[in-house]
Amino acid sequence: MSAATGDLQAFCAYYDACDLPDTIAIDEGQYFSPKPSSANVAPEPSGENINVLHLSDWHLDPRYDIGSEANCSQYLCCRPDATNTDLHTGPEDPSVPASRFGYLYCDSPPDLALSSFASMPQFFNTSSISFGIFTGDIVSHDNGDQLSRAYIEYEEKVTYETFKAEMRNVPIYPTLGNHDSLPEAYNTQNELDPISNLSSNALSWNYDLLSSMWQTDGWITASEANYAKTHYGAYAHTTAQGLRIISINTDFWYVDNIFNYWNFTNPDTSGVLKFLADELSACEAAGQRAWIIGHVLSGYSGTQTLPNPSALFYSIVRRFSPATIAGIFFGHTHEDQLEIFYDYLPNSTVARKNSTSLRNTTLVDYSKPLQMGFIGPSITPLTGYNAGYQLYQVDAKTFSVTGIQTYFANVSDSLNWHTPVWDFEYDARETYNVNGTWPASAPLNATFWDRVTDSMLSNHSLVERYNFLETKSSVATKSCNTAACAEQKVCYIRSGSAALGLACPQGNGPS
């Protein structure tokens, strides 16, 4: 770590009590060419749709203990050692005994996790699904001293074998979550290896395992798997429908990855974002549309993501939207949330003496929405949520999202179940097109959602509805019924980077 690159101050800011360093200005010329006018125009809808499944935050718990304390004082309940210190209850006399089907404060027991797939045919024809995406997090929320390489490998093998067995010929395109590593969230840059051997990265065993399973399942090609092995699980794959899916390892902007505090003022120490920009440049040249999938969201409240890499990501999104990028998809929060990306203000660039310029990524033009980030609901109910998944309708040519349906299991009722009960929760277009003015043929793009946030500022019942749906209609949903909470919530939705999210009002309601 070096004082010259702000490493020590940044580490202190996130792990102690120092002031957070300023977000750097981005030298965009290092990553992509200037944005042509053609990149500002999205393709016209085709009028034809395909169905796409979005799964996230599986968090299967092999140590789930039926009958244990489900309403515990610890972070993870439904374990043999779970207790409620306020009620003085524990495994022998639980205040809420853990159902075999899960509870609000527990990770996914096998019966709940498997039931997500079993529930699908009652809502839609699974053979109509063209492909699925899984935005990461397989492993349960154990403490570090309860995890091992064998445990991680077991969870990953069981999960992807389950996905393949349940979805059969429907490909699932995955990305790594922060819990899909050991230690949790730790990923080391190849450049830190003194041997300078890409295959000797400390986490190479995990990248090897995952990429080989994805290849064996027929989801990515051999060359894509080979790239993922030496590049942190990242890959780019073209689906049978012609969409380019670019999967990136977002642990390289996650605040809990301590290796991100090395060379802190470099926004891309791993090279993952240069890989993303290069892939998007190739898509632009070929006239191909792309999705970006990752785990840790790039902004929202700003508390999960480091400012510098998320600033560079924002610039990449702005550069290739709306013409090339058709959608961005994350997980991590366990909630059903949204991020809107906007254009920059004209004065956001600062000229330098060498005829180049730097971008101040905090100078955003909120009158020009460009792109959407969809944060998928989790299968795990932890913490205080229900279980859920989503089905998208996607334009068959432009690959823009045209419809979203969410399905959920109300685990607060699980003690009354003989088998998990899944229900339809809501349709995004029906719920948020409050004035009925959005054309039926138009995608649910950034302009649509920006208008929704405008409505939220004047219609607080719409904010409360969004707040409730974030948790998948949980009985434990915290209230957001004030003007201050509405303002904070809208600000989060409009924040696609850490710096923007951290600039929002804080403490006025749930994030």
C-alpha positions as CSV (number, residue, x, y, z in Angstrom):
1,M,0.0,0.0,0.0
2,S,1.2,3.5,-0.8
3,A,0.4,6.9,0.5
4,A,1.1,8.3,-3.0
5,T,-2.0,6.6,-4.4
6,G,-4.2,7.2,-1.4
7,D,-4.2,3.6,-0.3
8,L,-3.8,4.2,3.4
9,Q,-6.4,6.9,3.7
10,A,-8.9,4.9,1.7
11,F,-8.4,1.8,3.8
12,C,-8.7,3.9,6.9
13,A,-11.9,5.5,5.6
14,Y,-13.6,2.2,5.1
15,Y,-12.2,0.3,8.1
16,D,-11.8,3.1,10.7
17,A,-12.7,6.7,10.8
18,C,-10.8,8.7,8.2
19,D,-12.4,10.9,5.6
20,L,-13.1,9.3,2.3
21,P,-10.7,10.5,-0.5
22,D,-12.2,12.4,-3.3
23,T,-13.4,10.4,-6.3
24,I,-10.9,10.7,-9.1
25,A,-11.6,12.2,-12.5
26,I,-11.6,9.5,-15.2
27,D,-9.3,9.6,-18.2
28,E,-11.8,8.0,-20.6
29,G,-9.3,8.0,-23.5
30,Q,-7.4,5.1,-21.8
31,Y,-10.5,2.9,-22.1
32,F,-12.5,3.8,-25.1
33,S,-12.8,6.2,-28.1
34,P,-15.0,9.4,-27.9
35,K,-18.7,8.8,-28.2
36,P,-20.1,9.2,-31.7
37,S,-23.6,10.7,-32.2
38,S,-24.8,7.4,-33.4
39,A,-24.3,5.9,-29.9
40,N,-27.0,8.2,-28.6
41,V,-29.8,6.4,-30.5
42,A,-31.4,3.2,-29.3
43,P,-32.6,0.7,-31.9
44,E,-36.3,0.6,-32.6
45,P,-38.4,-2.2,-31.0
46,S,-39.1,-5.2,-33.1
47,G,-42.4,-6.0,-31.6
48,E,-41.3,-9.6,-30.9
49,N,-40.3,-10.9,-27.4
50,I,-38.4,-13.7,-25.8
51,N,-38.6,-14.8,-22.1
52,V,-35.5,-14.6,-19.8
53,L,-35.2,-15.8,-16.2
54,H,-33.3,-13.8,-13.6
55,L,-32.1,-15.7,-10.5
56,S,-29.9,-14.2,-7.8
57,D,-28.4,-14.8,-4.4
58,W,-29.2,-18.4,-4.0
59,H,-27.3,-18.8,-0.7
60,L,-28.0,-22.5,-0.2
61,D,-27.5,-23.5,3.5
62,P,-26.4,-27.1,3.9
63,R,-26.2,-26.5,7.7
64,Y,-29.8,-25.3,8.0
65,D,-31.2,-26.9,11.1
66,I,-35.0,-27.6,11.1
67,G,-36.5,-26.7,14.5
68,S,-33.7,-24.4,15.6
69,E,-34.2,-20.7,16.6
70,A,-35.4,-18.8,13.5
71,N,-35.8,-15.5,15.2
72,C,-32.3,-15.2,16.6
73,S,-30.0,-12.3,17.7
74,Q,-27.2,-13.4,15.4
75,Y,-27.0,-12.4,11.7
76,L,-27.7,-15.9,10.4
77,C,-30.5,-17.9,12.1
78,C,-31.8,-21.4,11.7
79,R,-28.5,-22.9,12.8
80,P,-27.9,-25.3,15.8
81,D,-26.1,-22.5,17.7
82,A,-28.7,-19.8,17.0
83,T,-30.2,-18.0,20.1
84,N,-32.4,-15.1,20.9
85,T,-30.6,-13.2,23.7
86,D,-33.6,-10.9,24.4
87,L,-36.1,-13.8,24.8
88,H,-33.5,-16.2,26.3
89,T,-34.4,-18.9,23.7
90,G,-32.4,-21.3,21.7
91,P,-32.3,-24.6,20.0
92,E,-34.2,-26.4,22.8
93,D,-37.0,-23.8,23.1
94,P,-37.0,-21.6,20.0
95,S,-39.3,-18.6,20.0
96,V,-39.9,-19.4,16.3
97,P,-38.9,-22.9,15.3
98,A,-37.1,-23.1,11.9
99,S,-39.5,-24.5,9.3
100,R,-38.0,-26.9,6.7
101,F,-39.1,-24.3,4.2
102,G,-37.2,-21.3,5.5
103,Y,-37.7,-18.1,7.4
104,L,-37.0,-14.3,7.2
105,Y,-33.6,-14.4,9.0
106,C,-32.2,-17.5,7.5
107,D,-30.4,-18.6,4.3
108,S,-32.1,-21.0,1.9
109,P,-32.9,-24.5,3.1
110,P,-32.8,-27.1,0.2
111,D,-36.6,-27.4,0.1
112,L,-37.1,-23.7,-0.4
113,A,-34.3,-23.4,-3.0
114,L,-35.6,-26.3,-5.0
115,S,-39.2,-25.1,-4.8
116,S,-38.3,-22.0,-6.8
117,F,-37.8,-24.2,-9.9
118,A,-40.8,-26.4,-9.0
119,S,-43.1,-23.3,-8.8
120,M,-42.3,-22.0,-12.3
121,P,-44.7,-24.1,-14.4
122,Q,-47.7,-22.8,-12.5
123,F,-46.8,-19.3,-13.7
124,F,-45.3,-19.8,-17.2
125,N,-44.1,-22.4,-19.7
126,T,-40.5,-23.0,-18.7
127,S,-39.8,-24.3,-22.3
128,S,-40.5,-20.8,-23.5
129,I,-37.5,-19.4,-21.6
130,S,-34.7,-18.6,-24.1
131,F,-32.0,-18.3,-21.4
132,G,-31.5,-17.3,-17.8
133,I,-29.0,-15.2,-15.9
134,F,-27.7,-15.8,-12.4
135,T,-26.2,-12.7,-10.8
136,G,-24.2,-14.5,-8.1
137,D,-23.9,-15.6,-4.5
138,I,-24.1,-19.4,-4.0
139,V,-22.5,-19.9,-0.5
140,S,-24.3,-19.4,2.8
141,H,-23.5,-16.5,5.1
142,D,-21.1,-18.3,7.4
143,N,-18.4,-16.7,9.5
144,G,-15.0,-17.0,8.0
145,D,-13.9,-19.6,10.5
146,Q,-16.8,-21.8,9.4
147,L,-15.8,-21.8,5.7
148,S,-13.3,-23.9,3.9
149,R,-12.3,-24.6,0.3
150,A,-14.1,-27.9,0.4
151,Y,-17.3,-26.2,1.6
152,I,-17.1,-23.6,-1.2
153,E,-16.5,-26.2,-3.8
154,Y,-19.3,-28.4,-2.5
155,E,-21.8,-25.5,-2.6
156,E,-20.7,-24.4,-6.1
157,K,-20.9,-28.0,-7.5
158,V,-24.3,-28.7,-6.0
159,T,-25.7,-25.4,-7.1
160,Y,-24.7,-25.5,-10.7
161,E,-25.6,-29.2,-11.0
162,T,-29.0,-28.2,-9.7
163,F,-29.4,-25.4,-12.1
164,K,-28.5,-27.7,-15.0
165,A,-30.8,-30.5,-13.9
166,E,-33.8,-28.2,-13.3
167,M,-33.4,-26.0,-16.4
168,R,-32.0,-28.7,-18.7
169,N,-31.5,-27.2,-22.2
170,V,-32.0,-23.6,-21.0
171,P,-28.6,-22.0,-20.6
172,I,-27.9,-20.1,-17.5
173,Y,-25.3,-17.4,-17.7
174,P,-23.7,-16.8,-14.3
175,T,-21.5,-14.3,-12.6
176,L,-19.4,-14.5,-9.5
177,G,-20.8,-13.1,-6.2
178,N,-18.8,-11.9,-3.2
179,H,-19.6,-15.1,-1.3
180,D,-18.3,-17.3,-4.1
181,S,-14.7,-17.1,-3.0
182,L,-12.5,-17.9,0.0
183,P,-12.0,-15.8,2.1
184,E,-15.4,-14.2,1.3
185,A,-15.1,-11.2,-1.1
186,Y,-11.3,-11.6,-1.5
187,N,-10.1,-11.6,-5.1
188,T,-6.5,-10.7,-5.9
189,Q,-5.3,-8.9,-8.9
190,N,-3.0,-11.0,-11.2
191,E,-0.5,-8.2,-11.1
192,L,0.1,-8.8,-7.4
193,D,1.4,-12.3,-8.0
194,P,5.3,-12.0,-7.8
195,I,5.6,-15.0,-10.2
196,S,3.7,-13.0,-12.9
197,N,2.0,-16.3,-13.8
198,L,-1.7,-15.8,-14.5
199,S,-2.6,-19.3,-13.5
200,S,-1.0,-18.9,-10.1
201,N,-3.5,-16.4,-8.8
202,A,-4.4,-17.4,-5.2
203,L,-8.0,-17.9,-6.3
204,S,-7.2,-19.7,-9.6
205,W,-8.6,-23.0,-8.1
206,N,-12.0,-21.3,-7.9
207,Y,-11.9,-19.8,-11.4
208,D,-10.8,-23.2,-12.8
209,L,-13.7,-25.0,-11.1
210,L,-16.4,-22.6,-12.0
211,S,-15.3,-22.0,-15.7
212,S,-15.0,-25.8,-16.2
213,M,-18.5,-26.4,-14.9
214,W,-20.0,-23.6,-17.0
215,Q,-18.3,-25.1,-20.1
216,T,-19.4,-28.7,-19.2
217,D,-23.0,-27.4,-18.8
218,G,-22.8,-26.0,-22.3
219,W,-23.3,-22.4,-21.2
220,I,-20.0,-21.0,-22.5
221,T,-17.4,-22.2,-25.0
222,A,-14.0,-23.7,-24.3
223,S,-12.2,-20.5,-25.3
224,E,-14.5,-18.4,-23.1
225,A,-13.8,-20.8,-20.2
226,N,-10.1,-20.5,-20.7
227,Y,-10.3,-16.8,-20.5
228,A,-12.5,-17.0,-17.4
229,K,-9.9,-19.2,-15.7
230,T,-7.2,-16.6,-15.9
231,H,-9.4,-13.4,-15.7
232,Y,-11.3,-13.8,-12.4
233,G,-14.3,-15.7,-13.9
234,A,-15.0,-13.0,-16.4
235,Y,-16.2,-13.9,-19.9
236,A,-18.2,-12.7,-22.9
237,H,-20.6,-15.0,-24.7
238,T,-23.0,-14.6,-27.6
239,T,-26.3,-16.3,-27.0
240,A,-28.2,-18.3,-29.7
241,Q,-30.4,-15.2,-30.1
242,G,-27.4,-12.9,-30.9
243,L,-27.1,-11.0,-27.6
244,R,-23.6,-10.5,-26.2
245,I,-23.5,-11.2,-22.5
246,I,-20.5,-9.8,-20.7
247,S,-20.0,-11.1,-17.2
248,I,-17.6,-9.2,-14.9
249,N,-16.2,-9.9,-11.4
250,T,-17.5,-7.0,-9.3
251,D,-15.5,-8.0,-6.3
252,F,-12.9,-5.6,-7.8
253,W,-15.1,-2.7,-6.8
254,Y,-16.6,-4.2,-3.6
255,V,-15.7,-2.4,-0.4
256,D,-15.0,-5.7,1.5
257,N,-12.2,-6.9,-0.9
258,I,-9.1,-5.6,0.9
259,F,-7.0,-6.0,-2.2
260,N,-9.0,-3.1,-3.8
261,Y,-7.1,-0.7,-1.5
262,W,-3.9,-1.3,-3.3
263,N,-3.1,1.4,-5.9
264,F,-6.4,3.0,-4.9
265,T,-6.4,5.8,-7.5
266,N,-6.2,3.3,-10.3
267,P,-9.9,2.6,-11.1
268,D,-9.1,-0.7,-12.8
269,T,-6.3,-2.6,-11.1
270,S,-7.6,-6.0,-12.3
271,G,-8.2,-5.0,-15.9
272,V,-11.9,-6.2,-15.7
273,L,-13.3,-2.8,-16.7
274,K,-10.9,-2.5,-19.7
275,F,-12.1,-5.9,-20.8
276,L,-15.7,-4.7,-20.5
277,A,-14.9,-1.5,-22.5
278,D,-13.1,-3.5,-25.2
279,E,-16.0,-6.0,-25.5
280,L,-18.5,-3.1,-25.9
281,S,-16.3,-1.4,-28.5
282,A,-16.3,-4.7,-30.5
283,C,-20.1,-4.9,-30.1
284,E,-20.5,-1.3,-31.3
285,A,-18.4,-2.0,-34.4
286,A,-20.4,-5.1,-35.2
287,G,-23.8,-3.5,-34.5
288,Q,-24.4,-6.1,-31.7
289,R,-26.4,-5.4,-28.5
290,A,-25.0,-6.4,-25.1
291,W,-26.0,-7.1,-21.6
292,I,-23.6,-6.6,-18.6
293,I,-24.1,-9.0,-15.7
294,G,-22.3,-8.6,-12.3
295,H,-23.1,-9.2,-8.7
296,V,-22.4,-6.1,-6.5
297,L,-24.4,-3.1,-7.8
298,S,-22.4,-0.1,-9.0
299,G,-24.2,2.6,-7.0
300,Y,-27.6,3.0,-5.3
301,S,-26.8,4.0,-1.7
302,G,-23.1,3.9,-2.5
303,T,-22.1,1.9,0.6
304,Q,-21.2,-1.3,-1.2
305,T,-19.0,0.0,-4.0
306,L,-15.7,1.9,-4.1
307,P,-16.0,5.3,-5.8
308,N,-13.2,5.1,-8.4
309,P,-14.0,1.9,-10.2
310,S,-17.7,2.7,-10.1
311,A,-16.9,6.1,-11.6
312,L,-15.1,4.4,-14.5
313,F,-18.0,1.9,-14.9
314,Y,-20.4,4.8,-15.1
315,S,-18.4,6.4,-17.9
316,I,-18.3,3.1,-19.8
317,V,-22.1,2.8,-19.4
318,R,-22.6,6.4,-20.6
319,R,-20.3,5.9,-23.6
320,F,-22.1,2.8,-24.9
321,S,-25.7,3.7,-24.0
322,P,-28.3,3.5,-25.3
323,A,-27.1,2.2,-28.7
324,T,-25.0,-0.8,-27.6
325,I,-25.8,-1.7,-24.0
326,A,-29.4,-3.1,-23.8
327,G,-29.4,-3.7,-20.0
328,I,-27.3,-4.1,-16.8
329,F,-28.1,-6.7,-14.2
330,F,-26.9,-7.1,-10.6
331,G,-27.8,-8.9,-7.4
332,H,-26.2,-8.7,-3.9
333,T,-28.7,-6.6,-1.9
334,H,-31.3,-9.4,-1.8
335,E,-33.8,-6.8,-2.8
336,D,-35.7,-5.9,-6.0
337,Q,-34.2,-2.6,-6.9
338,L,-33.4,-0.3,-9.8
339,E,-30.5,2.0,-10.9
340,I,-30.8,4.7,-13.6
341,F,-27.7,5.9,-15.5
342,Y,-27.8,9.4,-17.0
343,D,-25.7,11.4,-19.4
344,Y,-23.1,13.9,-18.2
345,L,-23.4,17.7,-18.1
346,P,-21.5,19.6,-20.8
347,N,-19.1,21.0,-18.2
348,S,-18.1,17.6,-16.8
349,T,-14.8,17.5,-18.7
350,V,-11.6,19.2,-17.6
351,A,-9.0,19.9,-20.2
352,R,-5.4,19.0,-19.6
353,K,-2.2,20.5,-21.0
354,N,-1.5,17.5,-23.2
355,S,-4.7,18.1,-25.2
356,T,-6.6,15.3,-23.3
357,S,-9.4,15.7,-20.8
358,L,-10.6,14.2,-17.6
359,R,-14.2,13.4,-16.7
360,N,-15.8,14.5,-13.5
361,T,-18.4,11.7,-13.2
362,T,-20.4,13.4,-10.5
363,L,-21.6,16.1,-12.9
364,V,-24.7,14.3,-14.2
365,D,-27.5,15.6,-16.4
366,Y,-30.7,14.2,-14.8
367,S,-32.7,15.4,-17.8
368,K,-31.1,12.7,-20.0
369,P,-31.6,9.2,-18.8
370,L,-29.6,6.7,-20.8
371,Q,-29.5,3.2,-19.3
372,M,-31.1,0.8,-16.7
373,G,-29.6,-1.4,-14.0
374,F,-31.9,-4.1,-12.7
375,I,-31.1,-5.5,-9.3
376,G,-32.7,-9.0,-9.0
377,P,-34.5,-10.2,-5.9
378,S,-32.8,-13.1,-4.0
379,I,-33.9,-16.7,-3.5
380,T,-32.6,-16.4,0.1
381,P,-34.9,-14.6,2.5
382,L,-32.0,-13.2,4.5
383,T,-32.3,-10.6,6.1
384,G,-36.0,-9.9,6.7
385,Y,-37.1,-10.5,3.2
386,N,-39.1,-13.1,1.3
387,A,-37.8,-15.4,-1.5
388,G,-38.2,-14.3,-5.1
389,Y,-37.2,-14.5,-8.8
390,Q,-38.1,-12.6,-12.0
391,L,-39.2,-13.3,-15.5
392,Y,-38.4,-10.8,-18.2
393,Q,-39.9,-10.2,-21.5
394,V,-37.1,-9.0,-23.8
395,D,-37.3,-7.6,-27.3
396,A,-36.1,-10.4,-29.6
397,K,-33.9,-8.0,-31.7
398,T,-32.9,-5.1,-29.5
399,F,-32.8,-7.2,-26.2
400,S,-34.3,-4.3,-24.2
401,V,-36.5,-5.3,-21.3
402,T,-40.1,-4.9,-22.2
403,G,-41.8,-6.5,-19.2
404,I,-41.0,-7.9,-15.7
405,Q,-43.0,-10.2,-13.5
406,T,-41.9,-11.1,-10.0
407,Y,-42.8,-14.2,-8.1
408,F,-42.3,-14.7,-4.4
409,A,-42.7,-17.1,-1.5
410,N,-43.9,-15.5,1.8
411,V,-41.7,-17.3,4.2
412,S,-43.3,-15.7,7.3
413,D,-46.1,-18.3,6.6
414,S,-43.7,-21.2,6.2
415,L,-44.7,-23.0,9.4
416,N,-48.2,-23.4,7.9
417,W,-47.0,-24.9,4.7
418,H,-47.0,-28.6,3.6
419,T,-45.0,-27.5,0.6
420,P,-43.6,-24.0,-0.2
421,V,-46.2,-21.7,-1.6
422,W,-45.2,-19.3,-4.4
423,D,-47.3,-16.5,-5.7
424,F,-47.3,-13.9,-8.4
425,E,-46.2,-10.6,-6.8
426,Y,-46.5,-7.9,-9.4
427,D,-46.0,-6.8,-13.0
428,A,-43.7,-3.9,-13.4
429,R,-45.5,-2.2,-16.3
430,E,-48.9,-2.5,-14.7
431,T,-47.6,-1.3,-11.3
432,Y,-45.5,1.7,-12.3
433,N,-47.2,3.0,-15.5
434,V,-49.4,4.9,-13.1
435,N,-50.9,7.4,-15.6
436,G,-51.2,4.8,-18.4
437,T,-49.2,7.1,-20.7
438,W,-46.3,4.8,-21.6
439,P,-46.8,3.1,-25.0
440,A,-47.5,-0.6,-24.8
441,S,-44.9,-1.2,-27.5
442,A,-42.1,0.8,-25.7
443,P,-39.5,-0.9,-23.6
444,L,-39.2,-0.3,-19.9
445,N,-36.1,1.8,-20.5
446,A,-34.3,4.5,-18.6
447,T,-36.8,7.2,-19.7
448,F,-39.7,5.1,-18.4
449,W,-38.1,4.6,-15.0
450,D,-37.0,8.2,-14.8
451,R,-40.6,9.3,-15.2
452,V,-41.5,6.8,-12.5
453,T,-39.1,8.5,-10.1
454,D,-40.6,11.9,-11.0
455,S,-44.0,10.5,-10.0
456,M,-42.6,9.1,-6.8
457,L,-41.6,12.6,-5.6
458,S,-45.2,13.8,-5.9
459,N,-47.0,10.5,-5.1
460,H,-45.6,9.0,-1.9
461,S,-47.9,6.0,-2.1
462,L,-45.9,4.9,-5.2
463,V,-42.6,5.2,-3.2
464,E,-44.2,3.1,-0.4
465,R,-45.2,0.5,-3.0
466,Y,-41.7,0.4,-4.4
467,N,-40.3,0.1,-0.9
468,F,-42.6,-2.8,-0.1
469,L,-41.8,-4.6,-3.4
470,E,-38.1,-4.2,-2.7
471,T,-38.4,-6.7,0.1
472,K,-40.6,-9.1,-1.9
473,S,-43.6,-8.0,0.1
474,S,-42.1,-8.9,3.5
475,V,-44.0,-8.5,6.8
476,A,-40.7,-7.1,8.1
477,T,-40.5,-4.2,5.6
478,K,-39.5,-0.9,7.2
479,S,-41.7,2.1,6.5
480,C,-40.9,4.8,3.9
481,N,-43.9,7.1,4.3
482,T,-42.3,10.5,4.6
483,A,-41.2,13.1,2.0
484,A,-37.6,12.8,3.2
485,C,-37.6,9.0,2.7
486,A,-39.1,9.5,-0.8
487,E,-36.4,11.9,-1.7
488,Q,-33.7,9.6,-0.4
489,K,-35.2,6.6,-2.2
490,V,-35.5,8.4,-5.5
491,C,-31.9,9.7,-5.2
492,Y,-30.7,6.1,-4.7
493,I,-32.5,4.9,-7.8
494,R,-30.9,7.7,-9.8
495,S,-27.4,6.9,-8.5
496,G,-25.4,4.5,-10.7
497,S,-22.1,5.1,-9.0
498,A,-20.8,5.1,-5.4
499,A,-20.1,8.8,-5.4
500,L,-23.6,9.7,-6.5
501,G,-25.2,7.4,-4.0
502,L,-23.0,8.7,-1.1
503,A,-24.1,12.2,-2.0
504,C,-27.8,11.3,-1.4
505,P,-29.6,12.1,1.8
506,Q,-28.9,9.4,4.4
507,G,-30.7,8.1,7.4
508,N,-34.2,9.1,6.3
509,G,-35.5,5.5,5.8
510,P,-34.5,2.1,4.6
511,S,-31.9,1.9,1.8
